[in-house]
Amino acid sequence: MSYRFTVFTPAYNRAHTLPRVYESLKQQTFRDFEWLIVDDGSTDNTKELVEVWQKENRFPIRYFWQKNAHKKVAFNRGVKEARGELFFCWDSDDAALPEALEIFNQHWRNIPEEERDGFAAVWSLCLDERGNLVGDKFPEDVFDSNTLEIFYRYKVMGEKWGCQRTDVLRQFPFPEDVQGLVTENIVWSAIARNYKTRFINKALRIYYMEQTDSLMRTVAEKNADGHALWTRDVLCNDLQWFFYYPTWFLKMAANYTRYVLHLQKNNVINRWVLHGFFPRLLVVVMYPVGLLVYQLDKRKK
């Protein structure tokens, strides 16, 4: 690895927001990083903009263009091309505090060297564009756990941000044979079953929330494949956490039916089949709710 960090930005027609990332990176107090941009088929002036920044030579910038294939493919490409020990996914419309990379590096180095192989990441809190904390704090200012325990046991919700070991991400790529969106939880949960994360109660990312287009009401059908995979993953792999958060698992059981019905409507049969008695029992119990939500999706469309 040539750098401590690879700052990875997936971009699709984001020339109007990418300057925010660039300006934020120029202000970073820690300089051992590269900026890796994977352009997912943009038709705006993203490429020309990046070429200007490359000529300025403030820090290493590498740019890759690919045909539009969604964030999951761009992410896998970024992990493959990364030359940093630690990998940031820095979205194309976000910023960070100037000391963000320096603090992440410090906390990573503070993990005892003999224990570091068992850790995959350092995660922090986020602020919105008005400076307000987004989501919940972690149980302690420095807390070693994993994302599953943080969610199920401690009920920590809301946007979080952090760096991951690049070599670990290469072990757990996003599935690319899935239509539409694949939630990041598929990857984070797989990592959490094998590695720890250090959580710090410092807000380092500035998270800009854009307006959602009302036409996205059809998202349930368009992304049914990825969501069905996610609900199956939860029901088949996380049930040891059931009694910490039973309502979550009931919700996921209902949504499993919802998304599988969308797939069957599109003639996708026997996709993401459940295994095990208890996952199937939960789905049977929640089937009426799942069917109802599916019918509501159809009415919205």
C-alpha contacts under 8 A as a table, 3 or more apart, distances in Angstrom:
res1	aa1	res2	aa2	distance
1	M	4	R	7.67
1	M	83	R	5.00
1	M	84	G	5.38
1	M	85	E	5.79
2	S	83	R	5.48
2	S	84	G	5.98
2	S	85	E	7.80
3	Y	6	T	6.98
3	Y	32	D	5.59
3	Y	33	F	5.33
3	Y	34	E	6.88
3	Y	83	R	6.18
3	Y	84	G	4.43
3	Y	85	E	6.36
4	R	32	D	5.65
4	R	33	F	5.89
4	R	84	G	5.11
4	R	85	E	5.08
4	R	86	L	6.00
4	R	105	N	7.94
5	F	32	D	6.63
5	F	33	F	4.60
5	F	34	E	6.57
5	F	83	R	7.86
5	F	84	G	4.48
5	F	85	E	5.83
5	F	86	L	4.74
5	F	87	F	5.70
5	F	88	F	7.09
6	T	33	F	5.66
6	T	34	E	5.11
6	T	35	W	6.07
6	T	36	L	6.67
6	T	82	A	5.99
6	T	83	R	6.38
6	T	84	G	4.51
6	T	85	E	7.30
6	T	86	L	6.23
6	T	87	F	4.88
6	T	88	F	6.10
7	V	33	F	6.91
7	V	34	E	6.06
7	V	35	W	4.81
7	V	36	L	5.98
7	V	87	F	6.16
7	V	88	F	4.77
7	V	89	C	6.30
7	V	90	W	6.27
8	F	35	W	6.04
8	F	36	L	4.77
8	F	37	I	5.85
8	F	38	V	7.72
8	F	78	G	6.46
8	F	87	F	7.03
8	F	88	F	5.70
8	F	89	C	4.95
8	F	90	W	5.71
8	F	91	D	7.89
9	T	35	W	7.62
9	T	36	L	6.31
9	T	37	I	4.88
9	T	38	V	6.44
9	T	89	C	6.05
9	T	90	W	5.19
9	T	91	D	5.41
9	T	92	S	5.81
10	P	37	I	5.89
10	P	38	V	4.99
10	P	39	D	6.05
10	P	40	D	6.93
10	P	71	K	6.71
10	P	74	A	6.22
10	P	75	F	6.96
10	P	89	C	7.98
10	P	90	W	7.95
10	P	91	D	6.58
10	P	92	S	6.57
11	A	14	R	5.85
11	A	37	I	7.07
11	A	38	V	6.25
11	A	39	D	4.84
11	A	40	D	5.90
11	A	42	S	7.37
11	A	91	D	7.86
11	A	92	S	5.94
12	Y	39	D	5.95
12	Y	40	D	5.24
12	Y	41	G	6.31
12	Y	42	S	4.84
13	N	16	H	7.99
13	N	41	G	7.94
13	N	42	S	4.67
13	N	43	T	6.22
13	N	44	D	5.45
13	N	45	N	7.83
13	N	46	T	6.76
14	R	17	T	5.45
14	R	18	L	5.97
14	R	42	S	7.85
14	R	44	D	7.75
14	R	46	T	6.77
14	R	92	S	6.59
14	R	93	D	7.72
15	A	18	L	5.35
15	A	19	P	7.35
15	A	44	D	6.78
15	A	45	N	6.20
15	A	46	T	4.82
15	A	49	L	7.15
16	H	19	P	7.05
17	T	20	R	5.71
17	T	21	V	7.46
17	T	92	S	6.29
17	T	93	D	4.99
18	L	21	V	5.27
18	L	22	Y	6.42
18	L	92	S	5.33
18	L	93	D	6.11
19	P	22	Y	4.90
19	P	23	E	6.01
20	R	23	E	5.33
20	R	24	S	6.18
20	R	92	S	8.00
20	R	93	D	6.53
20	R	94	D	6.71
20	R	95	A	6.20
21	V	24	S	5.11
21	V	25	L	6.17
21	V	90	W	7.91
21	V	92	S	6.50
21	V	93	D	6.66
21	V	94	D	6.06
21	V	95	A	5.49
22	Y	25	L	5.15
22	Y	26	K	6.23
23	E	26	K	5.13
23	E	27	Q	6.53
24	S	27	Q	5.30
24	S	28	Q	6.70
24	S	95	A	5.55
24	S	96	A	6.13
24	S	97	L	7.45
24	S	98	P	6.86
25	L	28	Q	5.29
25	L	98	P	7.75
26	K	58	R	7.00
26	K	59	F	7.91
27	Q	98	P	5.29
28	Q	31	R	6.68
28	Q	97	L	7.64
28	Q	98	P	4.41
28	Q	99	E	5.86
28	Q	100	A	7.08
28	Q	101	L	6.79
28	Q	102	E	7.79
29	T	98	P	5.97
29	T	99	E	5.50
29	T	101	L	7.41
29	T	102	E	6.42
30	F	33	F	7.92
30	F	99	E	7.10
30	F	101	L	5.76
30	F	102	E	4.90
31	R	59	F	7.84
33	F	59	F	7.66
33	F	60	P	7.52
33	F	84	G	7.02
34	E	59	F	6.65
34	E	60	P	4.97
34	E	61	I	5.98
34	E	62	R	7.71
34	E	83	R	7.79
34	E	84	G	7.35
35	W	59	F	7.67
35	W	60	P	6.20
35	W	61	I	4.75
35	W	62	R	6.32
36	L	61	I	5.94
36	L	62	R	4.93
36	L	63	Y	6.06
36	L	78	G	6.97
36	L	82	A	7.30
37	I	61	I	7.65
37	I	62	R	6.25
37	I	63	Y	4.84
37	I	64	F	6.22
37	I	78	G	7.61
38	V	63	Y	6.04
38	V	64	F	4.82
38	V	65	W	5.86
38	V	66	Q	7.35
38	V	74	A	5.94
38	V	75	F	7.96
38	V	77	R	7.48
38	V	78	G	6.59
39	D	42	S	6.18
39	D	46	T	7.89
39	D	63	Y	7.39
39	D	64	F	5.96
39	D	65	W	4.60
39	D	66	Q	6.15
39	D	74	A	7.61
40	D	65	W	6.26
40	D	66	Q	5.29
40	D	67	K	5.90
40	D	68	N	4.74
40	D	69	A	6.51
40	D	70	H	6.80
40	D	71	K	7.48
40	D	74	A	6.50
41	G	65	W	6.42
41	G	66	Q	5.46
41	G	67	K	4.60
41	G	68	N	4.42
41	G	69	A	7.87
42	S	45	N	7.87
42	S	46	T	6.91
42	S	68	N	7.69
43	T	46	T	7.83
45	N	48	E	5.38
45	N	49	L	6.20
46	T	49	L	5.16
46	T	50	V	6.27
47	K	50	V	5.23
47	K	51	E	6.24
47	K	63	Y	7.97
48	E	51	E	5.09
48	E	52	V	6.48
49	L	52	V	5.32
49	L	53	W	6.66
50	V	53	W	5.07
50	V	54	Q	6.15
50	V	63	Y	7.53
51	E	54	Q	5.00
51	E	55	K	6.36
52	V	55	K	5.28
52	V	56	E	6.53
53	W	56	E	5.02
53	W	57	N	6.64
53	W	58	R	7.72
53	W	61	I	7.94
54	Q	57	N	5.21
54	Q	58	R	7.73
54	Q	60	P	7.46
54	Q	61	I	6.02
57	N	60	P	6.76
66	Q	69	A	7.73
69	A	72	K	7.70
69	A	73	V	6.00
69	A	74	A	7.30
70	H	73	V	5.95
70	H	74	A	6.65
70	H	180	G	7.20
70	H	181	L	7.26
71	K	74	A	4.94
71	K	75	F	5.85
71	K	181	L	7.81
72	K	75	F	5.16
72	K	76	N	6.34
72	K	174	F	5.69
72	K	175	P	7.36
72	K	176	E	6.64
72	K	181	L	7.64
72	K	182	V	6.67
73	V	76	N	5.19
73	V	77	R	6.19
73	V	174	F	7.39
73	V	176	E	6.29
74	A	77	R	5.04
74	A	78	G	6.14
75	F	78	G	5.01
75	F	79	V	6.27
75	F	174	F	7.71
76	N	79	V	5.17
76	N	80	K	6.18
76	N	173	P	6.06
76	N	174	F	6.55
77	R	80	K	5.10
77	R	81	E	6.18
78	G	81	E	5.19
78	G	82	A	5.88
79	V	82	A	5.19
79	V	87	F	7.56
79	V	166	T	6.53
79	V	169	L	6.87
79	V	170	R	6.56
80	K	170	R	7.12
82	A	87	F	7.56
82	A	166	T	7.43
84	G	87	F	6.42
84	G	166	T	7.05
85	E	165	R	6.13
85	E	166	T	5.72
85	E	167	D	7.61
86	L	163	C	5.92
86	L	164	Q	5.40
86	L	165	R	4.56
86	L	166	T	5.34
87	F	163	C	5.23
87	F	164	Q	5.11
87	F	165	R	6.03
87	F	166	T	5.44
88	F	162	G	6.47
88	F	163	C	4.66
88	F	164	Q	6.64
89	C	162	G	7.87
89	C	163	C	7.41
90	W	94	D	6.84
91	D	94	D	5.59
93	D	207	Y	7.97
93	D	208	Y	6.63
94	D	205	R	7.37
94	D	206	I	5.97
94	D	207	Y	5.48
94	D	208	Y	5.94
95	A	205	R	6.12
95	A	206	I	5.03
95	A	207	Y	6.95
96	A	100	A	6.30
96	A	204	L	5.61
96	A	205	R	4.32
96	A	206	I	5.20
97	L	100	A	5.27
97	L	204	L	5.43
97	L	205	R	6.49
97	L	206	I	7.38
98	P	101	L	7.71
99	E	102	E	5.25
99	E	103	I	6.14
99	E	204	L	7.97
100	A	103	I	5.29
100	A	104	F	6.29
100	A	204	L	5.47
100	A	205	R	7.62
101	L	104	F	5.11
101	L	105	N	6.08
102	E	105	N	5.16
102	E	106	Q	6.17
103	I	106	Q	5.01
103	I	107	H	6.23
104	F	107	H	5.27
104	F	108	W	6.12
104	F	122	V	6.80
104	F	162	G	7.89
104	F	163	C	7.62
105	N	108	W	5.14
105	N	109	R	6.14
106	Q	109	R	5.19
106	Q	110	N	6.13
107	H	110	N	4.90
107	H	111	I	6.73
107	H	122	V	7.33
108	W	111	I	5.63
108	W	121	A	7.93
108	W	122	V	6.66
109	R	112	P	7.40
109	R	113	E	7.78
111	I	115	E	6.79
111	I	116	R	5.97
112	P	115	E	5.34
112	P	116	R	6.13
113	E	116	R	5.12
113	E	117	D	7.81
114	E	117	D	7.21
115	E	118	G	5.76
115	E	119	F	7.28
116	R	119	F	5.27
117	D	120	A	7.64
118	G	195	Y	5.45
118	G	196	K	6.14
119	F	195	Y	5.24
119	F	196	K	4.53
119	F	197	T	5.56
119	F	198	R	7.51
120	A	164	Q	5.64
120	A	165	R	5.31
120	A	168	V	6.56
120	A	191	I	7.54
120	A	195	Y	5.66
120	A	196	K	6.01
120	A	197	T	5.80
121	A	162	G	6.93
121	A	163	C	5.53
121	A	164	Q	4.29
121	A	165	R	6.09
121	A	196	K	7.30
121	A	197	T	4.83
121	A	198	R	6.32
122	V	162	G	5.47
122	V	163	C	5.62
122	V	164	Q	6.80
122	V	197	T	5.63
122	V	198	R	4.70
122	V	199	F	5.81
122	V	200	I	7.46
123	W	160	K	6.71
123	W	161	W	5.38
123	W	162	G	3.96
123	W	163	C	6.54
123	W	197	T	7.13
123	W	198	R	6.34
123	W	199	F	4.91
123	W	200	I	6.31
124	S	160	K	5.89
124	S	161	W	5.29
124	S	162	G	5.76
124	S	199	F	6.00
124	S	200	I	5.15
124	S	201	N	6.11
124	S	202	K	5.68
124	S	203	A	6.02
124	S	204	L	6.56
124	S	205	R	7.94
125	L	133	L	7.58
125	L	134	V	7.33
125	L	135	G	7.88
125	L	137	K	7.12
125	L	159	E	7.17
125	L	160	K	5.03
125	L	161	W	6.23
125	L	200	I	7.39
125	L	201	N	6.17
125	L	202	K	5.59
125	L	203	A	4.17
125	L	204	L	6.29
125	L	205	R	6.97
126	C	133	L	6.09
126	C	134	V	5.49
126	C	135	G	7.73
126	C	159	E	6.32
126	C	160	K	5.81
126	C	161	W	6.75
126	C	202	K	7.97
126	C	203	A	4.69
126	C	204	L	5.87
126	C	205	R	4.76
126	C	206	I	5.92
126	C	207	Y	6.39
127	L	130	R	7.60
127	L	131	G	5.36
127	L	132	N	5.27
127	L	133	L	4.56
127	L	134	V	5.33
127	L	203	A	6.01
127	L	204	L	7.27
127	L	205	R	6.08
127	L	206	I	4.86
127	L	207	Y	5.86
128	D	131	G	5.36
128	D	132	N	5.42
128	D	133	L	6.48
128	D	134	V	6.20
128	D	206	I	5.46
128	D	207	Y	4.81
128	D	208	Y	5.93
128	D	209	M	7.47
129	E	132	N	7.49
129	E	206	I	6.01
129	E	207	Y	6.22
129	E	208	Y	5.59
129	E	209	M	7.95
131	G	206	I	7.75
133	L	136	D	7.92
133	L	203	A	7.28
134	V	158	G	6.13
134	V	159	E	6.15
135	G	156	V	7.56
135	G	157	M	5.46
135	G	158	G	3.79
135	G	159	E	5.94
135	G	160	K	7.90
136	D	156	V	5.41
136	D	157	M	5.50
136	D	158	G	6.22
137	K	156	V	6.79
137	K	201	N	6.19
138	F	141	D	6.84
138	F	143	F	7.23
138	F	150	I	7.67
138	F	156	V	6.54
138	F	199	F	6.88
138	F	200	I	7.17
138	F	201	N	6.18
139	P	143	F	6.95
139	P	154	Y	7.32
140	E	143	F	5.40
140	E	200	I	7.66
140	E	201	N	7.16
141	D	199	F	7.61
141	D	200	I	5.34
141	D	201	N	4.69
141	D	202	K	7.78
142	V	198	R	6.87
142	V	199	F	5.73
142	V	200	I	4.69
142	V	201	N	6.67
143	F	198	R	5.77
143	F	199	F	5.06
143	F	200	I	6.48
144	D	196	K	6.66
144	D	197	T	5.79
144	D	198	R	4.57
144	D	199	F	6.14
145	S	149	E	6.72
145	S	150	I	7.01
145	S	196	K	5.42
145	S	197	T	5.56
145	S	198	R	6.58
145	S	199	F	7.53
146	N	149	E	5.63
146	N	150	I	6.22
146	N	192	A	5.22
146	N	193	R	7.89
146	N	195	Y	7.15
146	N	196	K	4.98
146	N	197	T	5.17
146	N	198	R	7.86
147	T	150	I	4.99
147	T	151	F	6.12
147	T	188	W	7.14
147	T	189	S	6.85
147	T	192	A	5.84
147	T	197	T	7.35
148	L	151	F	5.27
148	L	152	Y	5.97
148	L	153	R	7.91
148	L	189	S	6.49
148	L	192	A	6.35
148	L	193	R	7.93
149	E	152	Y	5.27
149	E	153	R	5.17
149	E	154	Y	6.71
150	I	153	R	5.95
150	I	154	Y	5.09
150	I	155	K	6.39
150	I	156	V	5.83
151	F	154	Y	5.78
151	F	155	K	4.74
151	F	156	V	5.25
151	F	157	M	6.81
152	Y	155	K	5.58
152	Y	241	W	6.36
152	Y	244	Y	5.97
152	Y	245	Y	5.84
153	R	241	W	7.54
153	R	244	Y	5.62
153	R	245	Y	7.37
161	W	204	L	7.96
161	W	205	R	6.72
164	Q	168	V	7.44
164	Q	169	L	7.08
165	R	168	V	5.34
165	R	169	L	6.45
166	T	169	L	5.14
166	T	170	R	6.37
167	D	170	R	5.18
167	D	171	Q	6.79
168	V	171	Q	5.19
168	V	172	F	6.82
168	V	191	I	7.70
169	L	172	F	5.18
169	L	173	P	6.31
170	R	173	P	5.90
172	F	187	V	6.22
172	F	190	A	7.08
172	F	191	I	7.12
173	P	187	V	7.01
174	F	182	V	7.58
174	F	186	I	7.59
174	F	187	V	6.45
175	P	178	V	6.42
175	P	182	V	7.76
178	V	181	L	7.84
178	V	182	V	7.26
178	V	225	D	6.14
178	V	226	G	5.99
179	Q	222	K	7.96
179	Q	223	N	6.73
179	Q	225	D	5.76
179	Q	226	G	6.57
180	G	222	K	6.37
180	G	223	N	4.88
180	G	224	A	7.82
180	G	225	D	7.10
180	G	226	G	6.60
181	L	223	N	5.39
181	L	226	G	5.71
181	L	227	H	7.75
182	V	186	I	7.51
182	V	223	N	7.79
182	V	226	G	4.70
182	V	227	H	6.94
182	V	230	W	7.84
183	T	186	I	6.07
183	T	226	G	6.96
183	T	227	H	7.28
183	T	230	W	7.14
184	E	187	V	5.57
184	E	188	W	6.36
185	N	188	W	4.93
185	N	189	S	5.62
185	N	230	W	7.55
186	I	189	S	5.61
186	I	190	A	6.40
186	I	230	W	6.15
186	I	233	D	7.37
187	V	190	A	5.21
187	V	191	I	6.30
188	W	191	I	5.17
188	W	192	A	6.08
189	S	192	A	4.89
189	S	193	R	6.37
190	A	193	R	5.43
190	A	194	N	7.05
191	I	194	N	5.37
191	I	195	Y	5.84
192	A	195	Y	5.28
192	A	196	K	6.35
192	A	197	T	7.77
212	T	216	M	7.55
213	D	216	M	5.81
214	S	217	R	6.22
215	L	218	T	7.03
216	M	219	V	5.42
217	R	220	A	7.38
217	R	300	K	6.78
217	R	301	K	6.95
218	T	221	E	5.81
218	T	222	K	6.45
218	T	297	D	7.35
218	T	300	K	7.44
218	T	301	K	5.85
219	V	222	K	5.04
219	V	223	N	5.81
219	V	224	A	7.98
220	A	223	N	5.51
220	A	224	A	5.63
220	A	259	Y	7.26
220	A	297	D	7.05
221	E	224	A	5.08
221	E	259	Y	7.31
221	E	262	H	5.73
221	E	263	L	7.78
221	E	297	D	7.76
222	K	225	D	7.91
223	N	226	G	5.70
223	N	227	H	6.30
224	A	227	H	5.12
224	A	228	A	5.83
224	A	259	Y	4.89
224	A	260	V	7.18
224	A	262	H	6.25
224	A	263	L	6.39
225	D	228	A	5.30
225	D	229	L	6.33
225	D	259	Y	7.15
225	D	260	V	7.85
225	D	263	L	6.72
226	G	229	L	5.11
226	G	230	W	6.26
227	H	230	W	4.93
227	H	231	T	6.17
227	H	256	Y	7.84
227	H	259	Y	6.64
228	A	231	T	5.25
228	A	232	R	6.14
228	A	255	N	7.70
228	A	256	Y	5.57
228	A	259	Y	5.33
228	A	260	V	6.17
228	A	272	W	6.78
229	L	232	R	5.22
229	L	233	D	6.14
229	L	272	W	5.91
230	W	233	D	5.02
230	W	234	V	6.35
231	T	234	V	5.17
231	T	235	L	6.19
231	T	252	M	5.57
231	T	253	A	7.11
231	T	255	N	6.97
231	T	256	Y	5.51
232	R	235	L	5.12
232	R	236	C	5.90
232	R	256	Y	6.78
232	R	272	W	6.70
232	R	273	V	7.70
232	R	274	L	6.40
233	D	236	C	5.35
233	D	237	N	5.73
233	D	238	D	7.61
234	V	237	N	5.46
234	V	238	D	5.19
234	V	239	L	7.31
234	V	249	F	7.77
234	V	252	M	7.55
235	L	238	D	6.08
235	L	239	L	6.14
235	L	249	F	6.97
235	L	252	M	7.33
235	L	253	A	7.20
235	L	279	P	5.46
236	C	239	L	6.76
236	C	274	L	7.09
236	C	275	H	6.79
236	C	276	G	7.29
236	C	279	P	6.27
237	N	240	Q	7.93
238	D	241	W	5.91
238	D	242	F	7.41
239	L	242	F	4.96
239	L	249	F	7.94
240	Q	243	F	7.75
241	W	244	Y	5.49
241	W	245	Y	6.77
242	F	245	Y	5.49
242	F	246	P	5.05
242	F	249	F	6.67
243	F	246	P	5.44
245	Y	248	W	5.66
245	Y	249	F	7.06
246	P	249	F	5.32
246	P	250	L	6.37
247	T	250	L	5.08
247	T	251	K	6.15
248	W	251	K	5.10
248	W	252	M	6.22
249	F	252	M	4.95
249	F	253	A	6.08
250	L	253	A	5.05
250	L	254	A	6.36
250	L	282	L	6.65
250	L	283	V	7.93
250	L	286	M	6.68
251	K	254	A	5.21
251	K	255	N	6.22
251	K	286	M	7.97
252	M	255	N	4.94
252	M	256	Y	6.01
253	A	256	Y	5.10
253	A	257	T	6.76
253	A	279	P	7.69
253	A	282	L	5.85
253	A	283	V	4.73
253	A	286	M	6.13
253	A	287	Y	7.75
253	A	290	G	7.67
254	A	257	T	5.43
254	A	258	R	6.39
254	A	283	V	6.31
254	A	286	M	5.04
254	A	287	Y	5.94
254	A	288	P	7.85
254	A	289	V	5.74
254	A	290	G	4.10
254	A	291	L	7.80
255	N	258	R	4.72
255	N	259	Y	6.11
255	N	290	G	5.62
255	N	293	V	7.95
256	Y	259	Y	5.45
256	Y	260	V	6.08
256	Y	283	V	7.26
256	Y	290	G	7.27
257	T	260	V	5.19
257	T	261	L	6.07
257	T	283	V	6.93
257	T	287	Y	6.30
257	T	290	G	5.09
257	T	291	L	6.71
258	R	261	L	5.41
258	R	262	H	6.59
258	R	290	G	4.78
258	R	291	L	6.01
258	R	293	V	6.39
258	R	294	Y	4.89
259	Y	262	H	5.01
259	Y	263	L	6.33
259	Y	294	Y	7.53
260	V	263	L	4.98
260	V	264	Q	6.17
260	V	271	R	7.81
261	L	264	Q	5.02
261	L	265	K	6.13
261	L	291	L	7.94
261	L	294	Y	7.14
262	H	265	K	5.11
262	H	266	N	6.56
262	H	294	Y	7.41
263	L	266	N	5.12
263	L	267	N	6.43
263	L	268	V	5.06
263	L	269	I	7.14
264	Q	267	N	4.80
264	Q	268	V	5.00
264	Q	269	I	5.66
265	K	268	V	7.35
268	V	271	R	6.58
270	N	273	V	6.05
274	L	279	P	6.87
274	L	280	R	6.57
275	H	279	P	7.07
275	H	280	R	7.27
276	G	279	P	5.90
276	G	280	R	6.55
277	F	280	R	5.37
277	F	281	L	6.11
278	F	281	L	4.92
278	F	282	L	6.22
279	P	282	L	5.26
279	P	283	V	6.40
280	R	283	V	5.11
280	R	284	V	6.21
281	L	284	V	5.10
281	L	285	V	6.20
282	L	285	V	5.15
282	L	286	M	6.17
283	V	286	M	5.15
283	V	287	Y	5.67
284	V	287	Y	5.07
285	V	288	P	7.66
286	M	289	V	5.46
286	M	290	G	6.33
287	Y	290	G	5.04
287	Y	291	L	6.06
288	P	291	L	5.11
288	P	292	L	6.16
289	V	292	L	5.06
289	V	293	V	6.27
290	G	293	V	5.24
290	G	294	Y	6.16
291	L	294	Y	5.05
291	L	295	Q	6.25
292	L	295	Q	5.12
292	L	296	L	6.32
293	V	296	L	4.94
293	V	297	D	6.24
294	Y	297	D	5.06
294	Y	298	K	6.46
295	Q	298	K	5.11
295	Q	299	R	6.36
296	L	299	R	5.06
296	L	300	K	6.22
297	D	300	K	5.20
297	D	301	K	6.34
298	K	301	K	5.16
